[in-house]
Amino acid sequence: MRGLGLVFGLIVLIAGAALLYNGVANTETTQSVTIIAGATFLSLGATVIWNLLKNWWGWRRECRRYRNE
């Protein structure tokens, strides 16, 4: 499950960065929608990856504490 979340987070993060880049680089009528979608995907990907790393770090700390007892 952790690997699937990491893949999802990376895909969303990369998609958001690409949407932001295309939205800023082009001047079209849908530029603001593209920028908002890119920022949303970028923040969603960053949040998913941050939560996965935070949970992994806590699990690792608990596992080390258990082994030392």
N, C-alpha and C positions, 0 to 999 in steps of 0.2 A: 504494500500500500504506500509505503514511503517513497519507493522508486517512481510509482505512478504520479504521485503528487509533485515530485521534483520535475518530472518530464512535463507535466501540465504547467507548472510554474515557469519553466524555461520557455516553453512554446508561447505562452501568453506574454511573457516579458519581451521576447524577440518580436512578436507580432505588434505589441504596443510601441516598441522602438521604431519599427518599420513604418507604422501608421503615423507616428509623430514626425519622422523624417520626411515622409511624402507629403504630409499636411503642411509642413513649414516650407518645404522646397517649392511647392506648386501654388499658384494663385488661381484658384477655381472658386465656384460658388459654394462648393461643399467643403471648403477648407476648414471652417470652424468645426463642423461635425467630425471631420477626420482627426483634427487635433484633440477634440474631447474624447473620441473613441480611443485614440492612441494613449492618451494620458490615463484613461480608465483601465485599459489593458495593462499598461506599464505598472500602475499602482497595484492592481490585482496580482500580477506576477511577482512583484517584489514582496507583497504581503504573504503570499503562499510560501515562497522560498524562505522568508524570515521565520514564519511559524514552524516550518519543517526543521530548520536549523536550530531554533530555540528548543523544540521538543527533543531533537536528537542530542543536543548538548546536555539537557537535563537527564535524559535516559542514561547517557554515558557517565555522568557524575554519580547517579544512583548505582549503576553497575559497579563502578570502582569502589564506592563506599561499601557495597555488599561484599565484594571480594576481599577487602581489607579486614573484615570482621572475623 
